[in-house]
Amino acid sequence: MLQNIGIPGLILILVIALIVFGPSKLPEIGRAFGSTLREFKNSTKDLISSDEEEKTQSK
């Protein structure tokens, strides 16, 4: 899905976000999005490592 966006589509999305949220809210939204992605990444790492530990303990 995201592979078909391209540069013009990305610029259009950013312009629409700037119009909707305004320039003062965009940094806050970016920070919140980044922290959400970081939390998701950490959670998936924890799940993968716990699955690997269970596999090694069951052998």
N, C-alpha and C positions, 0 to 999 in steps of 0.2 A: 504494500500500500504506500509506504513512504518512499519507495524507490522511484515512483513516477512523478514526484512533486517537482524537482528541479529548482534551479535558482529563481526563475521568475515567479513560480508558485510560492516559494519561501518568502520572497520580498513582498508579495501580495498579502500573505498571512501576517507578516510583521507590521505592514501598514494598517491592516484592519485591526490588529491588536492595539496598535498605538492610538487609533481613533476611538476604539471602544473603551480602553482602560485609561488612556491618558499617559503622558510621559512620567508622571510622578509615581504611578502604580507599577509600571513595568519592572523596575529593579526588584521590588518586593515580590512580585509574581515569579520572576526568574529565580530568586533565592529560595522561595518555597518549592518551586519545581525541582531545583537542584537538590535540596535536602530530601525531598521525597524520593528522587531517583537514588540518592546515596543510601537511604534507609532500605529501599527495595533491594539494592545490590548487596548490602550487608546481610539482609535476611536470607537471600538466596544462597549466599556463601555459607551461612550457618546451616541451612538445610542440606546443602550438598555435603558439607563436612560431616554432619551428623549421620547422613545416609552411608557415607564411606566408613565411618567408625562402626556402624551396626553391621555392615558387610564383613569387615575384618574380624569383629568379635564373634560372628556366627560361624566362621570357618574353623 
